[in-house]
Amino acid sequence: MGALIIQLLSGAVGGNLAGSFMKNWSLGTLGNSIVGILGGGIGGQLLGMLGIATGGGGMDIGSIIGSIAGGGVGGGVLLAIIGMIKKAMGK
């Protein structure tokens, strides 16, 4: 459960960082956070299924870093995807 919370929080951070770097695809702070949380959960779970992020469910330093990385990257990637779709639909 702790790994999931870390993934969700780092996903929110990753979504907001991605939104600040990619202004054209930003959804605003709240939108970036929501999409980042979703992406963080999805990304962290995908990496966990591959055995990369969770380290067998333990809370050692490697697992924590993996959860942060998986959540942050997942949040940023999902924000980029949603932002591109939103921009394409706006044309």
Backbone as XML, in Angstrom:
<?xml version="1.0"?>
<chain id="A" units="angstrom">
  <residue number="1" name="MET">
    <atom name="N" x="0.821" y="-1.189" z="0.000"/>
    <atom name="CA" x="0.000" y="0.000" z="0.000"/>
    <atom name="C" x="0.868" y="1.257" z="0.000"/>
  </residue>
  <residue number="2" name="GLY">
    <atom name="N" x="1.991" y="1.192" z="0.674"/>
    <atom name="CA" x="2.894" y="2.340" z="0.718"/>
    <atom name="C" x="3.477" y="2.670" z="-0.643"/>
  </residue>
  <residue number="3" name="ALA">
    <atom name="N" x="3.782" y="1.626" z="-1.418"/>
    <atom name="CA" x="4.328" y="1.851" z="-2.756"/>
    <atom name="C" x="3.314" y="2.552" z="-3.645"/>
  </residue>
  <residue number="4" name="LEU">
    <atom name="N" x="2.042" y="2.185" z="-3.533"/>
    <atom name="CA" x="1.001" y="2.821" z="-4.340"/>
    <atom name="C" x="0.863" y="4.298" z="-4.000"/>
  </residue>
  <residue number="5" name="ILE">
    <atom name="N" x="0.917" y="4.636" z="-2.732"/>
    <atom name="CA" x="0.828" y="6.043" z="-2.318"/>
    <atom name="C" x="2.006" y="6.833" z="-2.877"/>
  </residue>
  <residue number="6" name="ILE">
    <atom name="N" x="3.192" y="6.253" z="-2.813"/>
    <atom name="CA" x="4.379" y="6.911" z="-3.367"/>
    <atom name="C" x="4.215" y="7.111" z="-4.869"/>
  </residue>
  <residue number="7" name="GLN">
    <atom name="N" x="3.698" y="6.100" z="-5.564"/>
    <atom name="CA" x="3.502" y="6.194" z="-7.006"/>
    <atom name="C" x="2.493" y="7.286" z="-7.361"/>
  </residue>
  <residue number="8" name="LEU">
    <atom name="N" x="1.417" y="7.379" z="-6.610"/>
    <atom name="CA" x="0.394" y="8.385" z="-6.882"/>
    <atom name="C" x="0.925" y="9.793" z="-6.642"/>
  </residue>
  <residue number="9" name="LEU">
    <atom name="N" x="1.637" y="9.970" z="-5.531"/>
    <atom name="CA" x="2.200" y="11.295" z="-5.239"/>
    <atom name="C" x="3.257" y="11.692" z="-6.261"/>
  </residue>
  <residue number="10" name="SER">
    <atom name="N" x="4.131" y="10.759" z="-6.607"/>
    <atom name="CA" x="5.157" y="11.092" z="-7.596"/>
    <atom name="C" x="4.537" y="11.272" z="-8.979"/>
  </residue>
  <residue number="11" name="GLY">
    <atom name="N" x="3.426" y="10.610" z="-9.247"/>
    <atom name="CA" x="2.705" y="10.829" z="-10.499"/>
    <atom name="C" x="2.165" y="12.238" z="-10.588"/>
  </residue>
  <residue number="12" name="ALA">
    <atom name="N" x="1.621" y="12.749" z="-9.476"/>
    <atom name="CA" x="1.126" y="14.136" z="-9.458"/>
    <atom name="C" x="2.270" y="15.107" z="-9.709"/>
  </residue>
  <residue number="13" name="VAL">
    <atom name="N" x="3.390" y="14.860" z="-9.084"/>
    <atom name="CA" x="4.570" y="15.722" z="-9.301"/>
    <atom name="C" x="5.040" y="15.612" z="-10.751"/>
  </residue>
  <residue number="14" name="GLY">
    <atom name="N" x="5.107" y="14.389" z="-11.271"/>
    <atom name="CA" x="5.528" y="14.178" z="-12.650"/>
    <atom name="C" x="4.598" y="14.848" z="-13.642"/>
  </residue>
  <residue number="15" name="GLY">
    <atom name="N" x="3.291" y="14.779" z="-13.392"/>
    <atom name="CA" x="2.324" y="15.437" z="-14.264"/>
    <atom name="C" x="2.485" y="16.946" z="-14.259"/>
  </residue>
  <residue number="16" name="ASN">
    <atom name="N" x="2.706" y="17.518" z="-13.098"/>
    <atom name="CA" x="2.891" y="18.971" z="-13.014"/>
    <atom name="C" x="4.223" y="19.411" z="-13.617"/>
  </residue>
  <residue number="17" name="LEU">
    <atom name="N" x="5.264" y="18.623" z="-13.432"/>
    <atom name="CA" x="6.546" y="18.949" z="-14.069"/>
    <atom name="C" x="6.426" y="18.886" z="-15.588"/>
  </residue>
  <residue number="18" name="ALA">
    <atom name="N" x="5.765" y="17.844" z="-16.077"/>
    <atom name="CA" x="5.578" y="17.725" z="-17.526"/>
    <atom name="C" x="4.753" y="18.895" z="-18.054"/>
  </residue>
  <residue number="19" name="GLY">
    <atom name="N" x="3.730" y="19.289" z="-17.320"/>
    <atom name="CA" x="2.912" y="20.427" z="-17.731"/>
    <atom name="C" x="3.685" y="21.731" z="-17.740"/>
  </residue>
  <residue number="20" name="SER">
    <atom name="N" x="4.622" y="21.879" z="-16.816"/>
    <atom name="CA" x="5.408" y="23.111" z="-16.784"/>
    <atom name="C" x="6.447" y="23.151" z="-17.914"/>
  </residue>
  <residue number="21" name="PHE">
    <atom name="N" x="6.921" y="21.977" z="-18.341"/>
    <atom name="CA" x="7.886" y="21.930" z="-19.445"/>
    <atom name="C" x="7.202" y="21.982" z="-20.803"/>
  </residue>
  <residue number="22" name="MET">
    <atom name="N" x="5.994" y="21.454" z="-20.884"/>
    <atom name="CA" x="5.257" y="21.399" z="-22.151"/>
    <atom name="C" x="4.012" y="22.276" z="-22.035"/>
  </residue>
  <residue number="23" name="LYS">
    <atom name="N" x="4.202" y="23.565" z="-22.094"/>
    <atom name="CA" x="3.107" y="24.519" z="-21.883"/>
    <atom name="C" x="1.939" y="24.300" z="-22.840"/>
  </residue>
  <residue number="24" name="ASN">
    <atom name="N" x="2.210" y="23.882" z="-24.077"/>
    <atom name="CA" x="1.141" y="23.685" z="-25.051"/>
    <atom name="C" x="0.220" y="22.538" z="-24.683"/>
  </residue>
  <residue number="25" name="TRP">
    <atom name="N" x="0.704" y="21.585" z="-23.913"/>
    <atom name="CA" x="-0.089" y="20.414" z="-23.550"/>
    <atom name="C" x="-0.564" y="20.451" z="-22.100"/>
  </residue>
  <residue number="26" name="SER">
    <atom name="N" x="-0.262" y="21.519" z="-21.381"/>
    <atom name="CA" x="-0.641" y="21.614" z="-19.980"/>
    <atom name="C" x="-2.155" y="21.675" z="-19.831"/>
  </residue>
  <residue number="27" name="LEU">
    <atom name="N" x="-2.661" y="21.065" z="-18.782"/>
    <atom name="CA" x="-4.091" y="21.057" z="-18.486"/>
    <atom name="C" x="-4.416" y="21.922" z="-17.276"/>
  </residue>
  <residue number="28" name="GLY">
    <atom name="N" x="-3.482" y="22.735" z="-16.849"/>
    <atom name="CA" x="-3.648" y="23.509" z="-15.621"/>
    <atom name="C" x="-3.186" y="22.678" z="-14.436"/>
  </residue>
  <residue number="29" name="THR">
    <atom name="N" x="-2.985" y="23.326" z="-13.324"/>
    <atom name="CA" x="-2.440" y="22.626" z="-12.151"/>
    <atom name="C" x="-3.318" y="21.467" z="-11.708"/>
  </residue>
  <residue number="30" name="LEU">
    <atom name="N" x="-4.620" y="21.692" z="-11.615"/>
    <atom name="CA" x="-5.512" y="20.627" z="-11.156"/>
    <atom name="C" x="-5.575" y="19.497" z="-12.179"/>
  </residue>
  <residue number="31" name="GLY">
    <atom name="N" x="-5.700" y="19.835" z="-13.448"/>
    <atom name="CA" x="-5.744" y="18.814" z="-14.495"/>
    <atom name="C" x="-4.445" y="18.035" z="-14.571"/>
  </residue>
  <residue number="32" name="ASN">
    <atom name="N" x="-3.324" y="18.734" z="-14.494"/>
    <atom name="CA" x="-2.018" y="18.064" z="-14.501"/>
    <atom name="C" x="-1.895" y="17.103" z="-13.323"/>
  </residue>
  <residue number="33" name="SER">
    <atom name="N" x="-2.375" y="17.528" z="-12.164"/>
    <atom name="CA" x="-2.286" y="16.683" z="-10.964"/>
    <atom name="C" x="-3.153" y="15.438" z="-11.098"/>
  </residue>
  <residue number="34" name="ILE">
    <atom name="N" x="-4.381" y="15.609" z="-11.582"/>
    <atom name="CA" x="-5.287" y="14.466" z="-11.708"/>
    <atom name="C" x="-4.758" y="13.464" z="-12.724"/>
  </residue>
  <residue number="35" name="VAL">
    <atom name="N" x="-4.361" y="13.962" z="-13.891"/>
    <atom name="CA" x="-3.817" y="13.064" z="-14.918"/>
    <atom name="C" x="-2.520" y="12.435" z="-14.422"/>
  </residue>
  <residue number="36" name="GLY">
    <atom name="N" x="-1.691" y="13.204" z="-13.719"/>
    <atom name="CA" x="-0.451" y="12.668" z="-13.170"/>
    <atom name="C" x="-0.692" y="11.573" z="-12.149"/>
  </residue>
  <residue number="37" name="ILE">
    <atom name="N" x="-1.693" y="11.747" z="-11.300"/>
    <atom name="CA" x="-2.023" y="10.716" z="-10.307"/>
    <atom name="C" x="-2.452" y="9.430" z="-11.010"/>
  </residue>
  <residue number="38" name="LEU">
    <atom name="N" x="-3.313" y="9.572" z="-12.012"/>
    <atom name="CA" x="-3.741" y="8.388" z="-12.766"/>
    <atom name="C" x="-2.558" y="7.726" z="-13.465"/>
  </residue>
  <residue number="39" name="GLY">
    <atom name="N" x="-1.738" y="8.531" z="-14.124"/>
    <atom name="CA" x="-0.565" y="7.990" z="-14.813"/>
    <atom name="C" x="0.439" y="7.383" z="-13.857"/>
  </residue>
  <residue number="40" name="GLY">
    <atom name="N" x="0.592" y="7.994" z="-12.693"/>
    <atom name="CA" x="1.502" y="7.448" z="-11.689"/>
    <atom name="C" x="1.060" y="6.084" z="-11.201"/>
  </residue>
  <residue number="41" name="GLY">
    <atom name="N" x="-0.237" y="5.934" z="-10.962"/>
    <atom name="CA" x="-0.763" y="4.637" z="-10.547"/>
    <atom name="C" x="-0.608" y="3.583" z="-11.624"/>
  </residue>
  <residue number="42" name="ILE">
    <atom name="N" x="-0.935" y="3.975" z="-12.862"/>
    <atom name="CA" x="-0.822" y="3.031" z="-13.976"/>
    <atom name="C" x="0.636" y="2.673" z="-14.234"/>
  </residue>
  <residue number="43" name="GLY">
    <atom name="N" x="1.495" y="3.685" z="-14.321"/>
    <atom name="CA" x="2.913" y="3.434" z="-14.595"/>
    <atom name="C" x="3.573" y="2.611" z="-13.508"/>
  </residue>
  <residue number="44" name="GLY">
    <atom name="N" x="3.271" y="2.941" z="-12.268"/>
    <atom name="CA" x="3.850" y="2.182" z="-11.165"/>
    <atom name="C" x="3.392" y="0.739" z="-11.150"/>
  </residue>
  <residue number="45" name="GLN">
    <atom name="N" x="2.117" y="0.512" z="-11.453"/>
    <atom name="CA" x="1.602" y="-0.853" z="-11.470"/>
    <atom name="C" x="2.184" y="-1.656" z="-12.632"/>
  </residue>
  <residue number="46" name="LEU">
    <atom name="N" x="2.342" y="-0.994" z="-13.793"/>
    <atom name="CA" x="2.954" y="-1.690" z="-14.929"/>
    <atom name="C" x="4.388" y="-2.101" z="-14.621"/>
  </residue>
  <residue number="47" name="LEU">
    <atom name="N" x="5.140" y="-1.195" z="-14.028"/>
    <atom name="CA" x="6.513" y="-1.544" z="-13.660"/>
    <atom name="C" x="6.541" y="-2.609" z="-12.570"/>
  </residue>
  <residue number="48" name="GLY">
    <atom name="N" x="5.577" y="-2.555" z="-11.673"/>
    <atom name="CA" x="5.484" y="-3.572" z="-10.633"/>
    <atom name="C" x="5.202" y="-4.952" z="-11.201"/>
  </residue>
  <residue number="49" name="MET">
    <atom name="N" x="4.343" y="-5.006" z="-12.236"/>
    <atom name="CA" x="4.042" y="-6.283" z="-12.882"/>
    <atom name="C" x="5.285" y="-6.845" z="-13.579"/>
  </residue>
  <residue number="50" name="LEU">
    <atom name="N" x="6.148" y="-5.944" z="-14.039"/>
    <atom name="CA" x="7.394" y="-6.375" z="-14.659"/>
    <atom name="C" x="8.464" y="-6.708" z="-13.624"/>
  </residue>
  <residue number="51" name="GLY">
    <atom name="N" x="8.184" y="-6.414" z="-12.352"/>
    <atom name="CA" x="9.137" y="-6.689" z="-11.292"/>
    <atom name="C" x="10.219" y="-5.634" z="-11.157"/>
  </residue>
  <residue number="52" name="ILE">
    <atom name="N" x="9.996" y="-4.463" z="-11.750"/>
    <atom name="CA" x="11.017" y="-3.416" z="-11.738"/>
    <atom name="C" x="10.835" y="-2.463" z="-10.561"/>
  </residue>
  <residue number="53" name="ALA">
    <atom name="N" x="9.618" y="-2.037" z="-10.289"/>
    <atom name="CA" x="9.404" y="-0.939" z="-9.350"/>
    <atom name="C" x="9.182" y="-1.375" z="-7.917"/>
  </residue>
  <residue number="54" name="THR">
    <atom name="N" x="8.635" y="-2.546" z="-7.665"/>
    <atom name="CA" x="8.231" y="-2.846" z="-6.302"/>
    <atom name="C" x="9.195" y="-3.731" z="-5.544"/>
  </residue>
  <residue number="55" name="GLY">
    <atom name="N" x="10.055" y="-4.425" z="-6.210"/>
    <atom name="CA" x="11.019" y="-5.269" z="-5.510"/>
    <atom name="C" x="10.373" y="-6.332" z="-4.650"/>
  </residue>
  <residue number="56" name="GLY">
    <atom name="N" x="9.249" y="-6.899" z="-5.102"/>
    <atom name="CA" x="8.582" y="-7.946" z="-4.347"/>
    <atom name="C" x="7.681" y="-7.420" z="-3.256"/>
  </residue>
  <residue number="57" name="GLY">
    <atom name="N" x="7.351" y="-6.152" z="-3.273"/>
    <atom name="CA" x="6.426" y="-5.593" z="-2.316"/>
    <atom name="C" x="7.082" y="-5.029" z="-1.074"/>
  </residue>
  <residue number="58" name="GLY">
    <atom name="N" x="8.385" y="-5.137" z="-0.930"/>
    <atom name="CA" x="9.075" y="-4.591" z="0.235"/>
    <atom name="C" x="9.230" y="-3.086" z="0.142"/>
  </residue>
  <residue number="59" name="MET">
    <atom name="N" x="9.653" y="-2.472" z="1.229"/>
    <atom name="CA" x="9.834" y="-1.026" z="1.254"/>
    <atom name="C" x="11.304" y="-0.679" z="1.479"/>
  </residue>
  <residue number="60" name="ASP">
    <atom name="N" x="12.196" y="-1.325" z="0.743"/>
    <atom name="CA" x="13.599" y="-0.961" z="0.827"/>
    <atom name="C" x="13.853" y="0.245" z="-0.072"/>
  </residue>
  <residue number="61" name="ILE">
    <atom name="N" x="15.047" y="0.785" z="-0.040"/>
    <atom name="CA" x="15.353" y="2.020" z="-0.772"/>
    <atom name="C" x="15.205" y="1.828" z="-2.278"/>
  </residue>
  <residue number="62" name="GLY">
    <atom name="N" x="15.559" y="0.656" z="-2.784"/>
    <atom name="CA" x="15.410" y="0.387" z="-4.211"/>
    <atom name="C" x="13.956" y="0.403" z="-4.646"/>
  </residue>
  <residue number="63" name="SER">
    <atom name="N" x="13.088" y="-0.170" z="-3.819"/>
    <atom name="CA" x="11.663" y="-0.184" z="-4.125"/>
    <atom name="C" x="11.072" y="1.217" z="-4.095"/>
  </residue>
  <residue number="64" name="ILE">
    <atom name="N" x="11.500" y="2.007" z="-3.135"/>
    <atom name="CA" x="10.997" y="3.377" z="-3.024"/>
    <atom name="C" x="11.431" y="4.194" z="-4.231"/>
  </residue>
  <residue number="65" name="ILE">
    <atom name="N" x="12.685" y="4.085" z="-4.612"/>
    <atom name="CA" x="13.179" y="4.827" z="-5.784"/>
    <atom name="C" x="12.478" y="4.351" z="-7.052"/>
  </residue>
  <residue number="66" name="GLY">
    <atom name="N" x="12.262" y="3.047" z="-7.174"/>
    <atom name="CA" x="11.539" y="2.510" z="-8.319"/>
    <atom name="C" x="10.113" y="3.010" z="-8.384"/>
  </residue>
  <residue number="67" name="SER">
    <atom name="N" x="9.462" y="3.100" z="-7.228"/>
    <atom name="CA" x="8.091" y="3.608" z="-7.185"/>
    <atom name="C" x="8.028" y="5.082" z="-7.564"/>
  </residue>
  <residue number="68" name="ILE">
    <atom name="N" x="8.996" y="5.848" z="-7.085"/>
    <atom name="CA" x="9.044" y="7.273" z="-7.427"/>
    <atom name="C" x="9.272" y="7.449" z="-8.920"/>
  </residue>
  <residue number="69" name="ALA">
    <atom name="N" x="10.237" y="6.703" z="-9.456"/>
    <atom name="CA" x="10.539" y="6.813" z="-10.886"/>
    <atom name="C" x="9.362" y="6.349" z="-11.732"/>
  </residue>
  <residue number="70" name="GLY">
    <atom name="N" x="8.786" y="5.216" z="-11.400"/>
    <atom name="CA" x="7.653" y="4.694" z="-12.166"/>
    <atom name="C" x="6.453" y="5.611" z="-12.121"/>
  </residue>
  <residue number="71" name="GLY">
    <atom name="N" x="6.151" y="6.136" z="-10.948"/>
    <atom name="CA" x="5.028" y="7.055" z="-10.813"/>
    <atom name="C" x="5.255" y="8.367" z="-11.530"/>
  </residue>
  <residue number="72" name="GLY">
    <atom name="N" x="6.446" y="8.920" z="-11.376"/>
    <atom name="CA" x="6.747" y="10.203" z="-12.026"/>
    <atom name="C" x="6.745" y="10.114" z="-13.531"/>
  </residue>
  <residue number="73" name="VAL">
    <atom name="N" x="7.366" y="9.067" z="-14.053"/>
    <atom name="CA" x="7.405" y="8.886" z="-15.505"/>
    <atom name="C" x="6.001" y="8.582" z="-16.033"/>
  </residue>
  <residue number="74" name="GLY">
    <atom name="N" x="5.273" y="7.729" z="-15.333"/>
    <atom name="CA" x="3.905" y="7.415" z="-15.757"/>
    <atom name="C" x="3.019" y="8.648" z="-15.788"/>
  </residue>
  <residue number="75" name="GLY">
    <atom name="N" x="3.145" y="9.497" z="-14.778"/>
    <atom name="CA" x="2.362" y="10.732" z="-14.744"/>
    <atom name="C" x="2.719" y="11.671" z="-15.875"/>
  </residue>
  <residue number="76" name="GLY">
    <atom name="N" x="3.998" y="11.818" z="-16.140"/>
    <atom name="CA" x="4.443" y="12.693" z="-17.227"/>
    <atom name="C" x="4.035" y="12.172" z="-18.593"/>
  </residue>
  <residue number="77" name="VAL">
    <atom name="N" x="4.154" y="10.876" z="-18.796"/>
    <atom name="CA" x="3.800" y="10.286" z="-20.090"/>
    <atom name="C" x="2.301" y="10.395" z="-20.348"/>
  </residue>
  <residue number="78" name="LEU">
    <atom name="N" x="1.487" y="10.076" z="-19.335"/>
    <atom name="CA" x="0.041" y="10.170" z="-19.535"/>
    <atom name="C" x="-0.378" y="11.611" z="-19.786"/>
  </residue>
  <residue number="79" name="LEU">
    <atom name="N" x="0.243" y="12.567" z="-19.108"/>
    <atom name="CA" x="-0.077" y="13.969" z="-19.353"/>
    <atom name="C" x="0.267" y="14.350" z="-20.789"/>
  </residue>
  <residue number="80" name="ALA">
    <atom name="N" x="1.403" y="13.904" z="-21.289"/>
    <atom name="CA" x="1.782" y="14.208" z="-22.670"/>
    <atom name="C" x="0.782" y="13.615" z="-23.651"/>
  </residue>
  <residue number="81" name="ILE">
    <atom name="N" x="0.349" y="12.390" z="-23.408"/>
    <atom name="CA" x="-0.619" y="11.742" z="-24.298"/>
    <atom name="C" x="-1.951" y="12.493" z="-24.277"/>
  </residue>
  <residue number="82" name="ILE">
    <atom name="N" x="-2.464" y="12.771" z="-23.083"/>
    <atom name="CA" x="-3.753" y="13.474" z="-22.960"/>
    <atom name="C" x="-3.627" y="14.885" z="-23.550"/>
  </residue>
  <residue number="83" name="GLY">
    <atom name="N" x="-2.510" y="15.558" z="-23.292"/>
    <atom name="CA" x="-2.305" y="16.898" z="-23.827"/>
    <atom name="C" x="-2.281" y="16.918" z="-25.340"/>
  </residue>
  <residue number="84" name="MET">
    <atom name="N" x="-1.623" y="15.933" z="-25.957"/>
    <atom name="CA" x="-1.591" y="15.851" z="-27.423"/>
    <atom name="C" x="-2.997" y="15.605" z="-27.988"/>
  </residue>
  <residue number="85" name="ILE">
    <atom name="N" x="-3.737" y="14.722" z="-27.345"/>
    <atom name="CA" x="-5.102" y="14.452" z="-27.800"/>
    <atom name="C" x="-5.980" y="15.688" z="-27.674"/>
  </residue>
  <residue number="86" name="LYS">
    <atom name="N" x="-5.858" y="16.375" z="-26.544"/>
    <atom name="CA" x="-6.646" y="17.597" z="-26.321"/>
    <atom name="C" x="-6.307" y="18.656" z="-27.365"/>
  </residue>
  <residue number="87" name="LYS">
    <atom name="N" x="-5.026" y="18.835" z="-27.638"/>
    <atom name="CA" x="-4.605" y="19.838" z="-28.615"/>
    <atom name="C" x="-5.077" y="19.465" z="-30.011"/>
  </residue>
  <residue number="88" name="ALA">
    <atom name="N" x="-5.003" y="18.176" z="-30.378"/>
    <atom name="CA" x="-5.452" y="17.725" z="-31.696"/>
    <atom name="C" x="-6.955" y="17.904" z="-31.856"/>
  </residue>
  <residue number="89" name="MET">
    <atom name="N" x="-7.708" y="17.709" z="-30.800"/>
    <atom name="CA" x="-9.160" y="17.884" z="-30.884"/>
    <atom name="C" x="-9.573" y="19.349" z="-30.948"/>
  </residue>
  <residue number="90" name="GLY">
    <atom name="N" x="-8.707" y="20.220" z="-30.469"/>
    <atom name="CA" x="-8.993" y="21.653" z="-30.469"/>
    <atom name="C" x="-8.811" y="22.319" z="-31.808"/>
  </residue>
  <residue number="91" name="LYS">
    <atom name="N" x="-8.189" y="21.641" z="-32.751"/>
    <atom name="CA" x="-7.932" y="22.232" z="-34.073"/>
    <atom name="C" x="-9.128" y="22.165" z="-34.954"/>
  </residue>
</chain>
